[in-house]
């Protein structure tokens, strides 16, 4: 039985990794061993970053809503409690957009829940 050599699959695997590291600095984009480590590390950073992005945006929305609430004489936690009790189904993202783009509309919303 003939011996099967792995040159084709090895080369394609290495090319795939080196293609992912295009633009990396120094040997990380040239040498397979370092490139593989860089790809693994960058994949971990990307995974963590996708989780952090959700946290950061929620924090931003809460800060915007809180600032708009303070301008209308109510604090954030009281406003969110009253908005839930009055069955207004607006999430924090939409509330922050209203607070930024339409301050008069947000003031009406505050008056409605009070």
N, C-alpha and C positions, 0 to 999 in steps of 0.2 A: 504494500500500500504506500502511496506517495505521501511525502511529508508536506504538510500545509504550512506555508510561511505566513506570518501575520503582518507583512510590510504594508499592504494596502490599508488594512483597518487601523493599524497603528498610525500611519501617516495621516489618515483622515481624522482620527481622534485628536492628534496633535494640532492639525491645521484648524480644527474647530475651536480648540482652546486659544491658540494664538490669534485667531480672528477676533475672539472676545476681548483680548487684551490690547487691541490696536489703540494706540494713543497713550498707553501707559508709559511711565518714565523709565528710561534706562533698560536694564536687562529684563525687567518684568514683561516687556513686550517682545523680547527676542528669544529668551531661553525658556524651554518648555517647563522645566521644573519650577522655576520662579513664577512663570505665567500661571501655572496651575494653582499655586498657592495664592496668587493675587486674585484669581477668579473666585476661588472659594471664599476668601476674605470679603471681596466686594459683594458676593452674593449674600453673605451674612449681613453686611451693612445695609444692603438694599431691603432685605426682609425686615430688619429692625426699623428702617426708615419708613416703610409702609405703615407700620404700627404707630410710629411717632407722629406721622403726618395727621392721623386721625385725632390724636391727643391735642396736637398744636392748634388745629382748626377749631376744635371744641372750646379750647381755652380762649382763642381769639373771639369767637362768637359770644362767649359768656362775658368777656371784658367789654365788648361793644354794647351788649344789652345792659350791663351794669352801669356803664357811663350814661346811657340814654335814660335809664331809670332814675339815676341820681339827679339828672337835669329836670325830671318831672316830679321830684319830691317823693320818691319811693325807693326802697332798696331792692336789690336783685332777688333775694330769696322770697320776700313777700310778694313781689310781682309774679314770679314763677308759680308760687303756691296759688295765688288768686286766678291766674290764667288757666291752671289745671282744673280748679274748682268750677270755673265758669264754662268749661268744656270747649275752649277755643283750641283747635288742633293746629297749632303752628309750632314747628320745631325751632330750635335755637338758631339754625342757619337762616331761616326765613325771617325770624324776629330781628336778627342782627342786620339783615339787608334792609328791612323796613326802618330800623333805627338810623341807619346811615343815609339811605336815599330819600326817606320821607319822614322827617322828624315830626311834622304835624300829624301824620297818620299814626305814628307811634304814641303821640300824646293823647290822641283820641282812644287808642287801645288801652292806655293806662287809665283814662277816665272811665272807660267801659267796665274794666275789671274792678274799679273802686266803687 
